[in-house]
Amino acid sequence: MFGSRRPRVLAALCAALAIALLASCARVVSAATEDDSPAADTSGRKPNIVYVLTDDLAWNLVEYLPHVRQLQKKGTTFTNFFATDSLCCPSRTSLLTGQYPHNTGVFTNTGDDGGYGAFMKNRNEEKTFGPALQRAGYRTGFMGKYLNGYQPADKNGTSKPYVPSGWDEWDVAGDGYREYKYDLNENGEVVPYGKAPQDYLTDVLAKKATSFIGSSADARKPFMLEVATFAPHGPSTPAPRDKDTFPGLEAPQTDAYDKATRNAPKWQRSLSPLTAEEKKEIDQRFAKRVRSAQAVDDMIGQLEKTLEEKGLADDTYLVFGSDNGFHMGEHRLRPGKQTAYDTDVKVPMMVTGPGVPAGEEVSRLAENVDINPTFLDLAGVEPPSTVDGRSLSDLMHGRTEEEWRQAVLVEHHHAKSKEGDPDAAPKDSGDPPTYAAMRTDDSLYVEYADGEREFYALGSDPDQLTNRAASLSPAQRAALHHTLTALQRCKGAESCQTASRTRT
């Protein structure tokens, strides 16, 4: 796009300037008719929604998950789906509320600007999709991992362990990363689990999820269920049946594996080549991640089977995704996340359901802020103007969106404290300074709080190995900065849509 590809640079710059002249145009509203609405079938029933959200599951794990691959064949895959931050709590807050971190106030996993405390302090709980869907007549359920810092026994001023409003079924853990010896808040009662095979958390969630589907079917009510696993997040404990699977499995090695970034920002310059021992450890850790994800894949199969048995398969959207990605040796970074590279922010997202075409791919830029308005839209509920994302319903049903975003925003704060943070990273694992980033179809632009910049032209550099920020012209740099700044300041769907398309 830039550098040696000068003619295309000029064309792209002219296009950007032309777009700027259209900044005052109204946001285009979908022209779908009532007959095309995904919110009801011919019998007038509202569709069900099942959302399986994994923890740290990167794209390179998908090939080892047969049920997830079947979702790709039976439904539609979003090939350019991104997280607002490659970190658990800010990402999960964005998908629950439909807002960017600068509007939720949740940027990290702990401290004043992160975790469950910041989530509650900034009144995000009332913005989640659960209460809105419950008011629309849905039976709502949430199971598994909620937010960093949440504890099942917390009362939040109530007389018993707290259950947020808007959820009919609440089965949520605090520290469930080990998959054993955890507590669940089960609808206001704290229930301890041990270390027996039947206590394996992902399997417990699978049983509770299938039970919820069954009871919702018996009640003849539409339902929305989110099952948020702790797998494959470290320590990546597999189910007993999977502990000896995939012997000798090695981590994939892309062109960025053990390669230094050219013109790297300061925080990366001290990274040394991976040692033979570190490469071996990466292979072992990757295999553990694959093994721990098998129980999630099994759960998807069980959910599909239950939906079929209850006669609900044709009326249910099944959505699969991850809160963030995970790098393992790329850019010489030891295993971790939190960077703006695609390994960390570009995550799997696929959906099956009523009217969703099979085997299709959507390349439009989508982001986890779109989850909240999408679920509301599918249920026939008008998303509030305060969400920053947009419904993906038209795109997932094979319809086009003429006026779509041209950039997604990533916002990351360097954590002030690593205490109590399961994602705390040493410097060689990816612990960058505070930054804001903008990902487009063909570029990645990053601005760090210390003044450094990164720019990657993805057409010639898909692995993001050569930082070309220094070769940008003043006009190019100003245009990128202005668009990124507009995204960082946007509030609400219309504002953020405009910011993602125009120079302001």
Rosetta blueprint (number, residue, H / E / L):
1 M L
2 F L
3 G L
4 S L
5 R L
6 R H
7 P H
8 R H
9 V H
10 L H
11 A H
12 A H
13 L H
14 C H
15 A H
16 A H
17 L H
18 A H
19 I H
20 A H
21 L H
22 L L
23 A L
24 S L
25 C L
26 A L
27 R L
28 V L
29 V L
30 S L
31 A L
32 A L
33 T L
34 E H
35 D H
36 D H
37 S L
38 P L
39 A L
40 A L
41 D L
42 T L
43 S L
44 G L
45 R L
46 K L
47 P L
48 N E
49 I E
50 V E
51 Y E
52 V E
53 L E
54 T E
55 D L
56 D L
57 L L
58 A L
59 W H
60 N H
61 L H
62 V H
63 E H
64 Y H
65 L L
66 P H
67 H H
68 V H
69 R H
70 Q H
71 L H
72 Q H
73 K H
74 K H
75 G L
76 T E
77 T E
78 F E
79 T L
80 N L
81 F E
82 F E
83 A L
84 T L
85 D L
86 S L
87 L L
88 C H
89 C H
90 P H
91 S H
92 R H
93 T H
94 S H
95 L H
96 L H
97 T H
98 G L
99 Q L
100 Y L
101 P H
102 H H
103 N H
104 T H
105 G L
106 V L
107 F L
108 T E
109 N L
110 T L
111 G L
112 D L
113 D L
114 G E
115 G H
116 Y H
117 G H
118 A H
119 F H
120 M H
121 K H
122 N L
123 R L
124 N L
125 E H
126 E H
127 K H
128 T L
129 F H
130 G H
131 P H
132 A H
133 L H
134 Q H
135 R H
136 A L
137 G L
138 Y L
139 R E
140 T E
141 G E
142 F E
143 M E
144 G E
145 K E
146 Y L
147 L L
148 N L
149 G L
150 Y L
151 Q L
152 P L
153 A L
154 D L
155 K L
156 N L
157 G L
158 T L
159 S L
160 K L
161 P L
162 Y L
163 V L
164 P L
165 S L
166 G L
167 W L
168 D L
169 E E
170 W E
171 D E
172 V E
173 A E
174 G L
175 D L
176 G L
177 Y L
178 R L
179 E L
180 Y L
181 K L
182 Y L
183 D E
184 L E
185 N E
186 E E
187 N L
188 G L
189 E E
190 V E
191 V E
192 P E
193 Y L
194 G L
195 K L
196 A L
197 P H
198 Q H
199 D H
200 Y L
201 L H
202 T H
203 D H
204 V H
205 L H
206 A H
207 K H
208 K H
209 A H
210 T H
211 S H
212 F H
213 I H
214 G H
215 S H
216 S H
217 A H
218 D H
219 A H
220 R L
221 K L
222 P L
223 F E
224 M E
225 L E
226 E E
227 V E
228 A E
229 T L
230 F L
231 A L
232 P L
233 H L
234 G L
235 P L
236 S L
237 T L
238 P L
239 A L
240 P H
241 R H
242 D H
243 K L
244 D L
245 T L
246 F L
247 P L
248 G L
249 L L
250 E L
251 A L
252 P L
253 Q L
254 T L
255 D L
256 A L
257 Y E
258 D L
259 K L
260 A L
261 T L
262 R E
263 N L
264 A L
265 P L
266 K H
267 W H
268 Q H
269 R L
270 S L
271 L L
272 S L
273 P L
274 L L
275 T L
276 A H
277 E H
278 E H
279 K H
280 K H
281 E H
282 I H
283 D H
284 Q H
285 R H
286 F H
287 A H
288 K H
289 R H
290 V H
291 R H
292 S H
293 A H
294 Q H
295 A H
296 V H
297 D H
298 D H
299 M H
300 I H
301 G H
302 Q H
303 L H
304 E H
305 K H
306 T H
307 L H
308 E H
309 E H
310 K L
311 G L
312 L L
313 A H
314 D H
315 D H
316 T E
317 Y E
318 L E
319 V E
320 F E
321 G E
322 S E
323 D L
324 N L
325 G L
326 F L
327 H E
328 M L
329 G L
330 E E
331 H L
332 R L
333 L L
334 R L
335 P L
336 G E
337 K L
338 Q L
339 T L
340 A L
341 Y L
342 D H
343 T H
344 D H
345 V H
346 K E
347 V L
348 P L
349 M E
350 M E
351 V E
352 T E
353 G L
354 P L
355 G L
356 V L
357 P L
358 A L
359 G L
360 E E
361 E E
362 V E
363 S L
364 R L
365 L L
366 A E
367 E E
368 N H
369 V H
370 D H
371 I H
372 N H
373 P H
374 T H
375 F H
376 L H
377 D H
378 L H
379 A L
380 G L
381 V L
382 E L
383 P L
384 P L
385 S L
386 T L
387 V L
388 D L
389 G L
390 R L
391 S L
392 L L
393 S H
394 D H
395 L H
396 M H
397 H L
398 G L
399 R L
400 T L
401 E L
402 E L
403 E L
404 W L
405 R L
406 Q L
407 A L
408 V E
409 L E
410 V E
411 E E
412 H E
413 H L
414 H L
415 A L
416 K L
417 S L
418 K L
419 E L
420 G L
421 D L
422 P L
423 D L
424 A L
425 A L
426 P L
427 K H
428 D H
429 S H
430 G L
431 D L
432 P L
433 P L
434 T L
435 Y E
436 A E
437 A E
438 M E
439 R E
440 T L
441 D L
442 D L
443 S E
444 L E
445 Y E
446 V E
447 E E
448 Y E
449 A L
450 D L
451 G L
452 E L
453 R E
454 E E
455 F E
456 Y E
457 A E
458 L L
459 G L
460 S L
461 D L
462 P L
463 D L
464 Q L
465 L L
466 T E
467 N L
468 R L
469 A H
470 A H
471 S H
472 L L
473 S L
474 P H
475 A H
476 Q H
477 R H
478 A H
479 A H
480 L H
481 H H
482 H H
483 T H
484 L H
485 T H
486 A H
487 L H
488 Q H
489 R H
490 C L
491 K L
492 G L
493 A H
494 E H
495 S H
496 C H
497 Q H
498 T H
499 A H
500 S L
501 R L
502 T L
503 R L
504 T L
